[in-house]
Amino acid sequence: MIALVSVVVDVGIVALALGMLLVLYRMVKGPHLADRAIAGDVLAFLVVGVVILLAVDQRRSVSLDAALLVAIVGFAATVAFAQYLGGLTADVEPPEDEAVPL
């Protein structure tokens, strides 16, 4: 039973590492800033997956705290970047007929 868990964890780590390589490619080649932001978010959650699999493999629950921390930081970074992207498009002036009178 323990050997089966070890094999499943190893296969999972390899699959997540392959996903990380694909996400890193998207971060480098992404044509838009939004593509890079989403790739960063996915990369953070892939790291969370690897940390969880390593916690299962090592039978240590302390690593789950690190996974939670990475997930929170990844989410906060995504929200901050979305605010930044929203600010870039907010500088556009509204059309004349929709302007609010002072």
C-alpha positions, 0 to 999 in steps of 0.5 A: 500500500505504501509503495502504491502511494509513493508511485502515485506521488511520483507520477503526480510530481512529474505531471505537475513539473510538466505543467510548470514547464508549459506554464513557464513557456506561456509566461515567456511567450504570452502575447498579452499581460493577461496571459502572463498574469494567468500563467503566474496564477496557475504556476502558484497553484502548481507549486501548491500541488507539488508541496502537498504531494511532497507533504503526503510523501514525507508524511509531514503535515507542517508542509501543508502550512507552506502550501496554504501560504503559497496559495494565499500569496498567489491569490493576492498577487493575481488580485493585485495584477488584475487591479493594475490591468484594470487601472491601465484601461481606466485612464480612457476618457468617456465619450462626450455624450456620456460625461457626467455634468459637474 
